[in-house]
Amino acid sequence: MSHFSAVGAAPPIEVYQLSRDYQADTHPQKINLGVGAYRTPEGKPWILPVVKKAEAQLAKDIDAETINHEYLPVLGLDSFTSAATAMLLGKGSPALKEERAFGIQALSGTGALRNGAEFLVQQLKKTVFYFSNPTWGNHGLVFKNAGFTDARTYRYWDKSTCGFNFEGLIEDLQNAPEGAVIILHACAHNPTGIDPSQEQWGKIADVMQEKRLFPFFDCAYQGFASGDLDQDAWAVRFFVERGFELFCSQSFSKNFGLYNERAGNLTVVVKDKSLIENMKSQITLIVRAMYSNPPAHGSRIVDLVLKDEQLYTEWCECIKIMSSRILEMRQGLRERLEKLNTPGQWNHITEQIGMFSFTGLTPEMCQFLLKEKHVYLLKNGRISMCGVTPSNLDYLA
């Protein structure tokens, strides 16, 4: 009898299972709309040219032994976390000027969420967290595994209009217990692609200040969503200007194309800079017990690009290329659906922003597309606009 005989099979992770099924499919017109990764107009992965330049420079630095493979500090590469924090908050941020903000390197956005969640449980004894309905599939799992015991949702998607249920969101936040942690998508909400307006963000902030709710932003798409780094960081900067203490997880998977390098940052904003050293000491223990210290390669790429003016300019052009292609595919898909007199309204395809579009299709419709038409998408109707290309637009529509 094995020690592991009682271990049952866990359900597959849907998005990865979709990719495996897609790879095994031999249909000539198959389309993968599941995976959240940028694709070229030819449907291929894209290594950003600026990333190649940065890697070439790093190779030279290794040859010259100006960098090596020694351990990074437990909380990460200081220059990287400082640059990432400044990119998020803006160089003119009051929190930066007053030295009330700092960054912690993490294993991409997921790791930043986990590090922050564990700190909130261990040090602030938080138990209740809210996430949008729907949200990215990993939010609940990360926070529960970090020790949160009470998972709740706030309304977000209005199925009847394929739009934003702002009134439901506000009502749910008003009913939240004081001190609850609220996960907020900084931009390009996953999976719906719908973001609050600036006026709506103001009302969200009003309720959260009144109820003393703690904002935990998830920023996975800064610059990638609109092509503008400042525009995509507006909500986080607004909350900082309103005086909130907050956490924000940052990922460089999408905007740098560093999916497998796990380059991320947890930005922390506090009211009193004298608190920072104690907080860092406690986060150090969390990281030490979880993965000891972070990997260097991806963070060094980001660090080099963010602090080199020429490379930074090239990177901004890269994110404009990626965001523009997604916008073109949105417009193309909507135009074709309307030309075909497809039942329903399709304006939400172009009104949404970012990598994903929440189509409004039912699970039964999605299953039909997958089985009969070889179009691979999540059963909730979310499609990755990066999987839509000029060559498959007509077939998809």
C-alpha positions in Angstrom: 0.0 0.0 0.0 1.4 3.4 -1.1 1.4 6.4 1.2 -0.3 8.2 -1.7 -3.0 5.7 -2.6 -5.8 8.0 -1.3 -4.7 10.9 -3.6 -7.4 11.6 -6.1 -7.0 13.4 -9.4 -7.6 17.2 -9.3 -9.6 18.8 -12.1 -7.5 20.2 -14.9 -6.8 23.9 -15.1 -9.1 24.9 -18.0 -6.9 27.3 -19.9 -3.9 24.9 -19.9 -6.1 22.0 -20.9 -7.4 24.0 -23.8 -3.9 24.6 -25.0 -3.1 20.9 -24.8 -6.3 20.0 -26.7 -5.6 22.7 -29.3 -2.1 21.3 -29.9 -3.5 17.8 -30.4 -6.2 19.0 -32.9 -5.2 18.5 -36.5 -8.0 20.7 -38.0 -6.4 23.2 -40.5 -8.6 26.1 -39.3 -8.3 25.6 -35.5 -8.1 28.7 -33.4 -6.7 29.1 -29.9 -8.5 31.9 -28.0 -7.8 30.6 -24.6 -4.3 31.4 -23.6 -3.5 34.9 -22.3 -0.4 35.6 -24.2 0.4 38.0 -27.1 0.6 36.6 -30.6 1.8 38.2 -33.8 -0.5 38.7 -36.8 0.8 35.3 -37.9 -0.3 33.8 -34.6 3.2 33.3 -33.2 4.8 34.2 -29.9 6.7 37.5 -30.1 10.0 38.2 -28.3 10.1 42.0 -28.0 13.1 43.4 -30.0 14.0 45.6 -27.0 14.1 42.4 -24.8 16.5 40.8 -27.2 18.7 43.9 -27.0 18.6 43.9 -23.2 19.5 40.2 -23.1 22.4 40.8 -25.4 23.6 43.5 -23.0 23.2 41.2 -20.0 25.3 38.5 -21.8 28.1 41.0 -22.2 27.8 41.9 -18.6 28.1 38.3 -17.6 31.2 37.9 -19.9 32.7 41.0 -18.2 31.6 39.6 -14.8 29.9 42.8 -13.8 26.9 40.6 -13.0 26.8 37.0 -11.9 24.6 34.2 -10.7 24.8 34.9 -7.0 21.6 35.1 -4.9 19.6 38.2 -5.1 18.5 39.8 -1.8 15.4 38.1 -0.3 13.2 41.1 -1.3 14.7 41.3 -4.7 16.8 43.6 -6.9 16.6 47.1 -5.4 16.9 49.0 -8.7 14.2 46.8 -10.3 11.7 47.2 -7.5 12.3 51.0 -7.3 11.9 51.3 -11.1 8.7 49.2 -11.1 7.2 51.1 -8.3 8.0 54.4 -10.0 6.5 53.2 -13.2 3.3 52.3 -11.5 2.9 55.4 -9.2 4.4 58.0 -11.6 7.6 59.8 -10.9 5.7 62.8 -9.4 3.8 60.6 -7.0 3.4 62.2 -3.5 4.0 58.7 -2.0 7.4 58.5 -3.7 8.4 62.1 -2.8 7.5 61.4 0.8 9.3 58.0 0.7 6.0 56.2 1.7 6.1 53.6 -1.1 8.3 50.6 -1.7 8.5 47.5 -3.8 9.1 43.8 -3.2 10.2 41.6 -6.1 7.9 38.7 -6.6 7.3 35.7 -8.9 5.3 37.8 -11.3 1.9 39.1 -10.4 0.7 35.8 -8.9 3.6 35.8 -6.5 3.0 39.5 -5.6 -0.6 38.7 -4.8 0.5 35.7 -2.6 3.2 37.7 -0.8 0.8 40.5 0.0 -2.1 38.2 1.0 0.0 36.3 3.4 1.3 39.5 5.0 -2.3 40.8 5.4 -3.3 37.5 7.1 -0.3 37.1 9.3 0.2 40.7 10.4 -3.2 42.4 10.1 -5.3 39.3 10.9 -7.4 39.8 7.8 -9.9 37.1 7.0 -12.4 38.5 4.5 -11.6 39.3 0.9 -13.8 40.3 -2.1 -13.2 39.7 -5.8 -15.3 40.7 -8.7 -17.8 38.3 -10.3 -16.3 37.2 -12.6 -12.6 37.6 -12.1 -9.3 36.0 -13.0 -9.6 32.3 -12.1 -6.6 32.3 -9.7 -7.6 35.2 -7.4 -9.7 33.0 -5.0 -7.2 30.2 -4.9 -4.2 32.4 -4.1 -6.0 34.3 -1.3 -7.5 31.1 0.2 -4.1 29.3 0.2 -2.6 32.4 1.8 -4.9 32.0 4.8 -8.0 34.0 4.1 -11.0 32.1 5.3 -14.0 34.2 4.0 -14.1 34.7 0.2 -16.9 36.9 -1.1 -17.7 38.5 -4.5 -19.0 41.9 -5.6 -21.1 42.2 -8.7 -19.4 43.3 -11.9 -20.7 41.8 -15.1 -24.2 42.6 -16.3 -25.2 39.6 -18.5 -28.3 41.3 -19.9 -26.3 44.2 -21.4 -22.9 42.6 -21.7 -21.8 45.6 -19.7 -20.8 46.9 -16.3 -23.0 46.4 -13.2 -21.7 49.5 -11.4 -24.7 49.8 -9.1 -24.3 46.2 -8.0 -20.6 46.8 -7.3 -21.3 49.8 -5.2 -24.1 48.1 -3.2 -21.9 45.1 -2.5 -19.0 47.3 -1.3 -21.4 49.3 0.9 -22.4 46.0 2.6 -18.9 44.8 3.1 -17.6 44.5 6.6 -15.1 47.2 7.7 -11.5 46.3 7.0 -12.3 43.8 4.3 -9.7 43.4 1.5 -11.0 44.3 -2.0 -9.2 43.0 -5.0 -9.5 45.6 -7.8 -8.3 45.3 -11.4 -6.1 48.3 -12.2 -7.0 48.2 -15.9 -8.2 45.8 -18.6 -10.4 43.8 -16.2 -9.9 40.1 -16.7 -12.1 38.5 -18.0 -14.6 41.2 -19.0 -12.4 43.9 -20.5 -14.6 46.5 -18.8 -13.1 49.2 -16.6 -14.9 51.8 -14.5 -14.8 55.4 -15.7 -12.8 57.9 -13.8 -16.0 59.2 -12.3 -17.0 55.7 -11.2 -13.6 55.1 -9.7 -14.2 58.2 -7.6 -17.4 56.7 -6.3 -15.7 53.4 -5.6 -13.0 55.3 -3.6 -15.7 57.2 -1.7 -17.3 53.9 -0.5 -14.0 52.3 0.3 -12.9 55.3 2.4 -16.2 55.4 4.2 -16.2 51.7 5.0 -12.4 51.6 5.7 -11.9 48.8 3.1 -8.4 47.9 2.0 -7.6 48.1 -1.7 -5.4 45.4 -3.3 -4.9 46.3 -6.9 -3.9 43.7 -9.5 -2.0 45.4 -12.3 -1.2 42.8 -15.0 -1.5 45.0 -18.1 0.0 48.4 -17.5 0.8 49.9 -21.0 -0.4 46.8 -22.7 -4.0 47.7 -22.4 -4.2 51.1 -24.0 -0.6 51.6 -25.1 -0.2 54.3 -22.6 1.6 53.6 -19.3 0.1 56.6 -17.5 -3.5 56.0 -18.6 -3.4 52.3 -17.5 -2.1 53.3 -14.1 -4.6 56.1 -13.5 -6.8 54.2 -11.0 -3.9 53.2 -8.7 -2.5 56.7 -8.8 -5.9 58.2 -8.0 -6.3 56.0 -4.9 -2.8 57.1 -3.7 -3.7 60.7 -4.2 -6.9 60.1 -2.2 -4.7 59.0 0.7 -5.3 55.3 0.7 -2.8 52.8 2.0 -2.7 50.0 -0.5 -1.0 47.0 -2.2 -0.6 46.5 -5.9 0.7 43.5 -7.6 2.5 44.1 -10.9 3.3 41.7 -13.7 5.7 42.1 -16.5 4.6 39.0 -18.3 2.3 40.8 -20.8 3.9 44.2 -21.3 7.4 42.8 -21.7 6.4 39.3 -23.0 8.4 37.7 -20.1 5.8 35.0 -19.4 8.2 32.4 -18.2 10.6 34.7 -16.4 8.2 35.4 -13.5 9.2 39.1 -13.2 6.8 40.8 -10.8 6.6 43.4 -8.1 4.5 44.1 -5.1 4.1 47.9 -4.6 3.2 49.0 -1.1 2.0 52.5 -0.2 1.7 53.5 3.5 0.9 56.7 5.3 4.0 56.8 7.5 7.5 55.9 6.2 8.6 54.9 9.6 6.5 51.7 9.3 8.4 50.5 6.2 11.4 48.7 7.8 9.2 46.6 10.1 7.0 45.7 7.2 9.9 44.7 5.1 11.3 42.6 7.9 8.0 40.6 8.1 7.7 40.2 4.3 11.3 38.9 4.3 10.2 36.1 6.6 7.3 35.3 4.3 9.5 35.1 1.2 12.2 33.2 3.0 9.8 30.4 4.0 8.2 30.3 0.6 10.9 30.5 -2.1 13.9 32.0 -0.3 14.7 34.7 -2.9 13.6 35.6 -6.4 15.1 34.8 -9.9 17.3 37.5 -11.5 17.1 37.2 -15.3 13.6 38.7 -16.0 14.0 41.4 -13.4 17.4 42.4 -14.8 15.8 42.8 -18.3 13.0 45.0 -16.9 15.4 47.0 -14.8 17.8 47.6 -17.7 15.0 48.8 -20.0 13.3 51.0 -17.5 16.5 52.9 -16.6 17.9 53.2 -20.2 16.3 56.1 -22.0 16.7 54.6 -25.5 15.6 51.1 -24.5 12.6 52.6 -22.6 11.5 54.5 -25.7 11.8 51.4 -27.8 9.8 49.4 -25.2 7.0 52.0 -25.3 6.8 51.5 -29.1 6.6 47.8 -28.6 3.6 48.0 -26.2 1.9 50.4 -28.7 2.4 47.8 -31.4 0.8 45.1 -29.2 -2.1 47.2 -28.0 -2.8 48.5 -31.5 -3.0 45.1 -33.0 -5.5 44.0 -30.3 -7.7 47.1 -31.0 -7.6 46.3 -34.8 -8.8 42.7 -34.1 -11.6 44.0 -31.9 -12.8 46.3 -34.7 -12.4 43.6 -37.3 -14.3 41.0 -35.4 -17.2 43.4 -34.6 -17.4 44.6 -38.2 -17.6 41.0 -39.5 -20.1 39.9 -36.9 -22.4 42.8 -37.8 -21.9 42.3 -41.5 -23.1 38.7 -41.0 -26.2 39.9 -39.1 -25.1 37.8 -36.2 -28.0 37.9 -33.6 -27.4 40.3 -30.7 -25.5 43.5 -30.2 -21.7 43.4 -30.6 -20.6 46.9 -29.6 -19.2 45.4 -26.4 -16.4 43.8 -28.4 -14.9 47.3 -29.2 -15.9 49.0 -26.0 -13.9 46.5 -23.9 -10.2 47.0 -23.5 -7.1 44.8 -23.1 -6.2 41.3 -23.9 -9.6 39.6 -23.3 -13.2 40.0 -24.6 -16.1 38.7 -22.6 -18.4 37.6 -25.5 -21.6 36.9 -23.7 -21.7 33.4 -25.2 -23.1 30.6 -23.0 -21.2 27.5 -22.0 -23.3 25.5 -24.4 -22.4 27.9 -27.3 -18.7 27.7 -26.3 -18.8 23.9 -26.3 -20.3 23.9 -29.8 -17.6 26.2 -31.1 -14.9 24.0 -29.6 -16.3 20.6 -30.7 -17.8 21.5 -34.0 -15.7 24.5 -35.2 -12.3 23.9 -33.5 -12.4 27.3 -31.8 -10.9 26.9 -28.4 -12.2 29.4 -25.8 -13.1 29.3 -22.1 -16.5 28.0 -21.2 -17.4 31.4 -19.6 -17.2 33.0 -23.1 -13.9 34.8 -22.6 -11.7 35.0 -25.6 -8.1 36.2 -25.9 -8.1 38.8 -28.6 -4.4 38.0 -29.2 -5.5 34.7 -30.7 -7.5 36.6 -33.3 -5.5 37.2 -36.4 -6.1 38.7 -39.9 -6.0 35.2 -41.4 -8.6 33.7 -39.0 -11.0 36.7 -38.5 -13.4 35.6 -41.3 -13.5 32.0 -40.2 -14.0 33.0 -36.5 -16.9 35.4 -37.3 
